[in-house]
């Protein structure tokens, strides 16, 4: 009913962030969709400023820079999910860009549109419902929760993240568990400096593995799921040791 007043900015560490001058306008619209229309997931499109730095935009489209609007987008979707308890994803509404023949084939659908909405719609319909209000200890109630196919944090035993982007709260939480396999991917380069070594995750307790690509990560996850020691698939298999 009113403009959200989106403003975007860059943090000293290189990440993007942003603010909303009218978050109440966003939440009023979201409340109507959930409480009156019965929506179980929300795809949002908000008008964003069109004064993005040209050099930053060119670097991002070439895969070598930061998404300047990504931080503000995260604030929008996280705010709605926290307030209403439904999955939410956001796509910005921007002025159309000139066609760039060098764009990655994986981004063609986004480049042809005005809102970057295809990637949101392609996956949001598969987003899980969010369970709220669990009391302490209730997460171990396997009978009721597993009957409804509920996925809890305690069910997660493997996490895959870019090598230099390990600073999120979820990753830090999982990294403290000895039963979790934390796979960091070198090929997915970012401008962040949150590596496992910087954050001390190599001593946090998890099973830390570094791989070159996501294809290699998939193989590691397959071995992990099958109960195969990853080193057994390489030439670095540890030697036999006499125990007695």
C-alpha positions in Angstrom: 0.0 0.0 0.0 3.1 2.3 0.3 6.6 2.2 -1.1 9.0 0.1 1.0 11.7 2.7 0.7 14.5 0.2 0.0 18.0 1.5 0.5 21.1 -0.5 -0.4 24.7 -0.1 1.0 28.0 -2.0 1.2 29.7 -3.1 4.4 33.4 -2.5 5.0 34.0 -6.3 4.7 32.6 -6.3 1.1 29.1 -7.7 1.7 26.0 -5.9 0.7 23.2 -4.9 3.1 20.3 -2.5 3.2 17.4 -1.0 5.0 13.6 -0.6 4.6 12.0 2.7 5.6 8.5 1.2 5.7 8.7 -2.5 6.8 5.1 -2.1 8.0 3.9 -1.8 4.4 5.6 -5.0 3.5 4.2 -6.9 6.5 0.6 -5.7 5.9 0.7 -7.1 2.4 2.2 -10.4 3.6 -0.3 -10.7 6.4 -3.2 -10.4 3.8 -1.7 -13.1 1.6 -1.2 -15.5 4.4 -4.1 -14.9 6.7 -6.8 -13.9 4.2 -5.7 -15.7 1.0 -4.3 -18.8 2.7 -0.9 -18.7 1.0 1.7 -21.2 2.4 4.7 -19.6 0.6 5.4 -16.1 -0.7 7.3 -14.9 -3.7 7.9 -11.1 -3.3 8.9 -8.5 -5.9 9.8 -5.0 -4.5 10.9 -1.9 -6.4 14.6 -1.3 -5.8 16.7 1.8 -6.5 18.1 2.0 -10.1 21.2 4.0 -9.2 23.4 0.9 -8.7 27.1 1.5 -9.4 27.8 0.5 -13.1 31.2 -1.0 -12.4 29.8 -3.1 -9.5 26.9 -4.2 -11.6 29.2 -5.2 -14.5 31.5 -7.1 -12.1 28.5 -9.0 -10.6 27.1 -9.9 -14.1 30.5 -11.3 -15.0 30.5 -13.4 -11.9 33.4 -11.5 -10.2 31.5 -9.1 -7.9 29.0 -8.8 -5.1 25.3 -8.6 -5.6 24.6 -5.1 -4.4 20.9 -5.7 -3.8 21.3 -9.1 -2.2 21.7 -7.9 1.4 18.5 -5.8 1.2 16.7 -8.8 -0.4 17.7 -11.0 2.5 16.3 -8.5 5.0 12.9 -8.5 3.2 12.6 -12.3 2.9 13.9 -13.0 6.5 11.6 -10.4 8.0 8.5 -11.9 6.4 9.5 -15.5 7.3 10.3 -14.5 10.9 7.0 -12.6 11.3 4.6 -15.1 9.6 6.5 -18.4 9.6 6.1 -19.2 5.9 8.9 -19.7 3.3 9.6 -16.5 1.4 11.9 -15.5 -1.4 12.4 -12.2 -3.1 13.2 -10.9 -6.5 14.0 -7.2 -7.1 12.2 -5.1 -9.7 14.7 -3.0 -11.6 15.0 -1.2 -14.9 15.8 -3.6 -17.8 19.4 -4.1 -18.5 21.1 -4.1 -21.9 21.6 -7.6 -23.3 25.1 -8.9 -22.5 26.2 -11.6 -24.9 28.8 -12.8 -22.5 26.3 -13.7 -19.8 26.5 -17.2 -18.3 23.9 -19.5 -19.9 22.7 -20.4 -16.3 21.6 -16.7 -15.9 19.8 -16.3 -19.2 16.3 -16.5 -17.8 17.1 -13.8 -15.3 18.7 -11.5 -17.8 15.6 -11.7 -20.1 13.2 -10.7 -17.4 12.6 -7.6 -15.4 12.5 -9.0 -11.9 14.8 -12.1 -11.6 11.6 -14.0 -10.7 12.3 -17.3 -12.5 14.8 -18.6 -10.0 12.3 -17.8 -7.1 9.4 -19.6 -8.7 11.5 -22.5 -9.9 12.3 -23.5 -6.3 9.9 -21.8 -3.9 7.1 -24.3 -4.6 9.4 -27.0 -3.1 10.2 -25.1 0.1 9.4 -27.0 3.3 6.8 -25.7 5.7 8.3 -24.1 8.8 7.6 -25.6 12.3 7.4 -23.0 15.0 6.9 -23.0 18.8 8.8 -26.3 19.6 9.6 -26.4 23.3 13.0 -27.4 24.6 13.3 -31.2 24.4 10.3 -31.5 22.1 12.7 -31.8 19.1 13.5 -35.4 20.4 9.8 -36.4 20.1 10.5 -38.6 17.1 7.1 -40.2 17.1 5.0 -37.1 16.5 7.5 -35.2 14.4 8.8 -38.0 12.2 5.2 -39.0 11.5 4.7 -35.7 9.8 8.1 -35.8 8.0 9.5 -33.0 10.1 13.2 -32.1 9.4 15.0 -30.8 12.5 18.5 -29.4 12.9 19.5 -32.7 14.7 18.7 -34.6 11.5 21.3 -32.7 9.5 24.7 -34.4 9.4 26.3 -32.7 6.3 26.7 -29.1 5.3 28.2 -27.7 2.0 29.3 -24.1 1.8 31.8 -21.9 -0.1 35.3 -21.9 1.4 35.3 -18.3 2.3 31.7 -18.0 3.5 31.6 -20.0 6.7 30.5 -17.2 9.0 26.7 -17.8 8.9 25.0 -18.6 12.2 23.7 -22.0 10.9 27.2 -23.1 9.7 28.8 -22.0 13.0 26.2 -24.0 14.9 26.6 -27.2 12.9 30.4 -26.9 13.0 30.4 -27.5 16.8 28.9 -30.9 16.3 31.3 -33.9 15.9 28.7 -35.8 13.9 28.5 -33.2 11.2 30.5 -33.3 7.9 31.3 -29.7 6.9 32.4 -29.6 3.2 33.9 -26.3 2.0 34.2 -25.7 -1.8 37.2 -23.9 -3.1 35.8 -23.2 -6.6 32.9 -21.0 -5.4 35.0 -17.9 -4.7 33.6 -15.0 -2.7 34.8 -11.7 -1.4 34.3 -12.7 2.2 37.2 -13.9 4.3 35.3 -16.2 6.6 37.3 -19.4 6.0 37.3 -22.3 8.4 40.8 -21.5 9.5 40.0 -17.9 10.3 37.0 -18.9 12.3 38.7 -21.8 14.0 36.3 -24.3 12.6 39.2 -26.7 11.9 39.2 -27.1 15.7 35.5 -26.7 16.4 34.7 -30.4 16.5 33.1 -31.1 13.1 34.5 -33.3 10.3 36.0 -30.7 8.1 36.7 -31.5 4.4 38.0 -29.2 1.7 37.1 -30.0 -2.0 37.8 -28.2 -5.2 34.3 -28.3 -6.8 30.7 -29.0 -6.1 31.0 -32.1 -8.3 33.6 -33.4 -5.9 31.4 -32.4 -3.0 28.6 -34.5 -4.3 30.9 -37.5 -4.4 32.0 -36.9 -0.9 28.4 -36.7 0.3 27.6 -39.9 -1.5 30.4 -41.6 0.3 29.4 -40.1 3.6 25.8 -41.3 3.1 27.0 -44.8 2.2 29.2 -45.0 5.3 32.4 -45.1 3.3 35.6 -43.5 4.7 36.4 -40.8 2.2 40.2 -41.5 2.5 39.5 -45.0 1.4 38.7 -43.7 -2.1 42.1 -41.9 -2.4 45.7 -42.7 -2.2 45.9 -41.1 1.3 44.3 -44.1 3.0 45.8 -44.2 6.5 48.0 -47.2 7.3 47.0 -50.1 9.5 47.8 -49.6 13.2 48.3 -52.3 15.8 45.9 -51.7 18.7 47.1 -54.5 21.1 
